């Protein structure tokens, strides 16, 4: 009997659909086909690749509501967020449809009259992607679009919890004429498929979004065949509120950053650092607004915060809250749950904690849940010290109307993405990625196609 993944609605625990797990033989055959198809796809001219990508994005937009419903059913995120993610996913396809026509080479003046030096770019080969459950559409298109635009072939393994969105999008790519062997999807468990990807002689690049420990493992396993790797890994984002910040605006932006997808995003605010002179007022305002957030099933349009993705994610968040309480944190709102382990649903009500110290687990480890821990600082240098005091460097935020403070923070925060008076900095046309143990490479912007290209240098002599 063929094994399958049982996709469940995390808001109810009810089954949504079974997805067949691909066998090792099927995956190896898919890799072989992707490698063989590279010879044809890489020769398709850039304007044709661009046209097909645009047809793909148009096709997705035609089914926005259907895709959003699938996404909410399998991930639990509020339907309005799912609708927004479909458009966000399409923005990457549209961007790289244009970048396909802008893969330029150059000529270099030679040091002798008898030579010409030419530099060209060419696609790396078959790309294997492993994508996360929290953004099943956007994290896939953010990888597939530049790969296909560059002339690479592409194969993706979506997260076990949320494969349905990816399957739907890949089917749509085939519908509009992108060859089936050029963009493929396989399903199964990450530890098993990841090894098949890294061991394969056919795969020339691995791209992964997920936890830092898994990313490190993939990097190590890719070394034996010297594969290209792009890694968008864990975050532990600080959000700094300077003494002069506009508090109403900072509160609204903190909520926008923190509670998107129930706090289950790699760039959401995980540590809120507030100047001691305004900490009490900011904390009270934030808790008052957070308490109004509507928790529930994502299919209900008024829902603003959905469930934890699964029991493991729920337990991690609740343990961090209890650890903080035991070490002296004060609960301003939330710290309630509605979970049924037998039924299989797990809700955590948005929580704000103050008097949080660096000894608490949530200040040292990414939470991935709807919890705001608030700590204070006196000098802005201390805020930077706390912010930088982790191995992670994906995203950081700060709120100030003083250009000197803002410039200082921008220059001294060791993070790849920084929002100044902006809690939602992600965009297809901007480079997304982290420093330190938060990743390698960038996705989005003109930088996002670079990891899918090789540089070739030609020196022509005897002219």
N, C-alpha and C positions, 0 to 999 in steps of 0.2 A: 504493500500500500504506500502510495506517495505521501510524504509528509506535507503538512500545510501550516501556514501561519493563520491564526485566528485573530482577525482585526476586530477590536472591540471599541465601542464608544466610551471614552473615559468619563463621560458625564453620567452614564447610566449603567455601565458594565455590560450592556447588551451587545451581542455579536452584530457586526456590520457585514463582514464578508470573509470568506476563506480565500487565502492566496497560496497557490502551490509553490512549494520550495523547489528551486531548480537543483538538479543533481550535479555532482562534481563534473560528470561527463558533459552535461549540457552547458555548464559554465565554461569549461575548457573549449568546447566547440564554439561558443559565442565569442570567446577571445580570439580564437583562430579566424573566425569570420570577420571580426572587427579589424584584425591585422591585415587580412587580405583585401578588405574593402578600402583600406587606407590608400592603396595604390590608385584606385579610381577617384575617390572623393578628394584627395589632395590635388588632383589635376583639374577638378571642376573650377572654372574661373571664378574669381572673387565676386563678380557682379551676380553670377548665378547663385552662389552660396548666399549672398546677401538677399536675393529675391526669395529664396526658399525660407530663410529665417523670418523674413517679414510675413510670408504666408502663414508660417507657424504662429507668430504672435497674433495675427488677425484671427486665426482659427480659435486660439485660446480665448480671446476676448468675446467671440461669439457665444462661448459656453461659460462665461464668467460665473454665473449664478450656480450652475451645476457643479463646477469645479470647487467653488467655495463651500457648497454643501457637503461634498465629499470630504474636503479638508476638515471641516468642523466635526463631522461625524467621527473621523478617525483620530483627530488630535485634541478635540474638546475646545479649541479656541473660539471665541465669540464670532458669530457669522459676519459682523461688520469688519472684524480684523481679517477674516478669511477673504472677504471681497477685496479688501485693500491689498492683501498679499498677492492675489492673482494679478492685479495691475502692477505691483512691484516686480513680480516675476517676469511679466511681459516687458517691463522697461529694460531689463538686461538683454532680452532678445533683440529689442529694437536698437539698443545702443550698439551691440556687437554686429548687427546686420550692417550698420554703417561702418564700423571699424574694419570689417572684412575688406573694404575697398581702400583702406589706408595703411596697409602693411607695406611700408616703404623700405627700400634699400638706399644705398648711397654710393657715390664714387669718392675716392680719396686721392688727392694729388700725389703722384708718385715722386720718388726721389731721383728718377732718371727719365730721360725723354723717351726711352724705348719700352716703358711699362705703363700699364693701366691697372688700377686697383679698384675692384668692384665688391661691394658688400650686399648680400641678399639675405632674405629671411625665408625660412621654410618650416612647415609644421613638424612637431616632434614625433608624431605617430599616434598609436592607439592610446587613448586616455581612459583610465579607470577611476571612477569617482565613488566615494562613499559619503552619503548625505544624512543629515540628522532629522529627527522627528518634529522638531519645533517649527521649522519653516520648510515643509516638504515640497513646496513649489519653487520658492525663490532660491533656496540653496542649490537646487538642481539646475535651474536655468542660468544661475550665476556662473556655473561651471560649464554646462553644455554649450551655451551660446558662444563664448569666446573660443572654445575648443573647435566647434564646427565652423565658426567664422575663419579661424586660422587654417582650416583644412585638415584638422585631426578627425579621426573617428572617435566615438565616445561610447562607453558602457558604464552604467550606474547601478549601484546597489543601494536602494533606499532603506531607511530604518525599518526594523521589523514592526514597530508600532504603527507606522504611517506609510505603507507602500502604495496605497490606492491613488493618491494624487499624482505621484510620479508615473505610475502605469498609465493613467489617463493622458498625461501630457506627452508621454512618449508615443502613444497611439496616435495622437493628433499630429505629431511630427511626421509620422509615416503617411498619414492621410494626405498631407499637403505635398508629398513627393520627396522628402528626405529619405534616402534609402534605408531600409530596415537594418542592414548590416552596419550602417554608418552611425546609428544611434540606437542603443539597445538597453534593456533593463533586465536584471536578474535579481531573484529574491532568495533570501535565506538569512543565515546568521553571520554577523559581521566578522567574528573570529575565524570562521571557516572560509568565507569568501575573500576576506582581506588577505589571507595567506595565498590563496589562488592568484589573486591580483599581483601581489608583490613577488611571487615566485615565477610568474609567467614571463617567458622570453618575448612574448608578443606585446606586452604592455610597456610603453616607454615613459609614461607619466602616471603618478598617483596624485589625486587631489582629494582632500578629506576635510570635512567640517565636523568637529566633535571634541571630545575631551583631550586634554594634554597627555595623559598616560597612554591612551590609544594612539594618538598621533606619534608619540615617541616610538612606540612599537612598530608602527608602519614605516617610519623613517629608517629604523634599524634593519627591518626586513627588506627594504628597498635597496639597501647598500650593496647587497651581493650582486645585483644586476645594474647598479649605478643608474637607477631611474631618476628622472626629474620628480620632485615632490613639491606640492603646495599644501600648506597646513593652516587652517583657520581653527585655532584651538581655544582652550578655556579662557575665560575672563574673570575679573573680579573688580568691576568698575567703581572707582570712587566718584562721588559727586560733592563738590566743594561749594559751600554757600559763604561768600565773603560778607563782611559786615555791611557793605554798602549795597548789597543785592536788593533788587525789587522782589519782595517776599511773595506777593501774590503770584507774580510770574514764575518765580522759582518753585513755588508749591505746585503749580499747574504742570510745569515741565518735569518736575520730579515724579509726579504721578504718571505722566505720559511715558517717561523712561522706564519706571519701575514695574508698572502693572500690565504692560503689554504682554499678551500671552501668559497671564498669571505669573509674571516674573520669570518665565522660563525662556529667557533669551540670553545669549552670551554677552551682549553689550548693555544689559539693563543695569541701572544703578544698584550696586550691592552694598556700598558703604557710604553713608551720607555724613559729611564732615561739615559742621556748622560753627561759625564764629561764636564764641561763648556769650558775647553781648546780645546776640539775637536768637540764641538757641531755644529759649523758652517760647518765645513768640512763634518762631518757625515751626517748632514741634507741635504746638497746639493747633496752629492753622492746618498743618499737614494732616494730623490725626483727624481733625474735624471733617476734612474733605475725603480722606480715605474711607472713613466710616460710612460714607454715602454710596460707595461703589456697590453695584449690584452683582451678586455672585449667583451663578446658576448655569443651566444648560446653554451651551453656545448657540443652539438653534433658536433660542428666544431672543428677539431683537434687542430687548432692553438689557441683556446680560453684558456686563463689562469685564468680569473676571470668571474664567472657566475653571475646570478642575486641574489637579495635578495629573500628569500623563499616566502615572501608574503608582502602584504601592511603594516601590522602591524610592521614587521621587518624593512621594508624600512623607515617608518615614524620615528621609534625610532632612527635610525642612522642619518637621516637628521636633526632631532631636536637636537641631540648632536653636530653635526657639527655647526649648526647655533648658539647654545648656546656658543660654544667655540669662534666663530668669534665675537659675541657680547661682549665677555669678554676679547678680545684682542689677540686671537690667529691669527697667520699669515698663510695663505694657500700657501704652496709651490707647490702643484700640486693637481689636482683632483677637488673635491667639485662640481662635475657635476653629473647629473643623466639623465637617459632616462627611463621615467616611463609613463605608460598609465593606469590609474585607471580603466577605462571602459574595456580595453582589458585584464588587469590583469597581467601585467609584470612590474618589478621594478628593474632597474639596477642602481648601484651606482659606479661611476668611482673611482678607488683607489686614496685615498687622504692622503696627508702628511701635518700635521700642526706643526708649531713650536711656541715657546713662550706660551706653554700651562702651566696653573697653576692648583694647586690642588683645586681651587674653581670651576672648570669647571665640568659639569656633567660626561663627559667621563672619568675623572680621579677618579670618585667615583662609577660609575656604569658600568658594563660590556656592551661593545658596540655591539658586534656580527655583525660586518660589516667591510668593507675594509678601515679602517681609522687608521692611525698611528699618535698619539699625542706625540710630543717630548717635554720633559722638561729637565732641567739641574740640576746638583749638583756639589758641590765643594769637599766635603769630602765624602768618601765611606760610612761612618756611616749615613750621611744624605740620601743617596740612599736607604739604608736598612730601614730607618725610613719611607720614602715615600712608599717603596715597601710593607712593612708590615702594612701600615696604612689603611687597609680595613678589613672587616669581612671574606674575602675570602683567601684561602690558597691552591689552586689547583696546579698551575704550575708557575715557575719562571725561568728566563734565565739570564745568565750574560756572558760577553765576556772580558776575560783578559788572558794574558800570564804569569802573576805573580802568583806563587803558593801560596804566602802568602795572596794576595787579594782573590784568588779563594777559599782558605780554609776558610777565614773569612766569605765570602758571603755564602758558603755552610752551615756553622754552624749557621749563624744568620738569614737566610731567612726562614720564617715560611710557607713553602710550601711543599706539599707531593711529587712533581715532580720537579726536578731542572736540567736544562740543562747548563752545563759549556762548552762554545764554541760549543753548540749544540742546534739548533733550532727545531729539530725533535726527541725528546727522546722516543716516544711511541714505545713499542715492546711487543709482546705477552708474552715473558719470563721475563718481569720486572713488578713489582707491580705498578699499576696505581690507584691513589686516592689522596684525599686532606685532609688538616687540617682545623681546625676552621669550618666555615659554608660552606665549600666546600665538605663535605661528611663524610661518615662513611664506613670503610672497604676498601679493595683493590681488584682490578680486574687485572688479569694477574699474571704471575710468580707463584711460589709455594704458595704464599699467596692467590692467587685468588680462590683456591678450598676450603680453610678453611671455608669461610662463609656458605658453603653448607653442612657442616659436624657437627654432634654432637659428643661429647666425652662421652664415657661410661666407668666407672671404676668398675671393678669386684674384690672383695676381697674373696678369697677362703680359708676357715678355716678348722680346724680339719683334717689336713693332717697327 
